[in-house]
Amino acid sequence: FANTKAVALTRFDLQRQSAVEESFVRKHIYAGCEASVITLVDGAYRPDLSTAAGLDSRISVTGLDKAVAAPAIKRYLLNTIGGENDVFASINSAFLHQGVFLEVEPTAQIDVPLQILYVSSGSAVNPVMTTPRALIKIGRHAEIKLVVKYVGVTGNYFVNAVQDFILEE
């Protein structure tokens, strides 16, 4: 049980993407993930701060804002959002503006771990909230090792992240 009263009573501003130095991102990448890290800054996928050089070509990474152009992805998100019964996931959905979509092709065996790095720029003035979302589709008999890390540049932030997994049978 987590007491969320303080969160509920806090007035948050929505944080939109801010500038983050590449050197800040690099110092938060785990060993073994230097060539396989997906970075989201304030909820937005940042290809310029990410690298997939160490990943198999059978994994694709795209911004969630572009992925929803595919009818199946859009339908999945709408169904998930419509049937949500968790208040934090509902809040994430209400303020969703960007995120990342990963797709691993069927039978792909991704040996290199993939790190998803969530960076919050924070605020020196008012508390801010980000609502990052990762949608990960894993094909039948595929395997991937995911490592997730959350970091902040400054304080005064709340991250309300959601990770959705589509597992093909």
Disulfide bonds with the S-S distance in Angstrom:
none
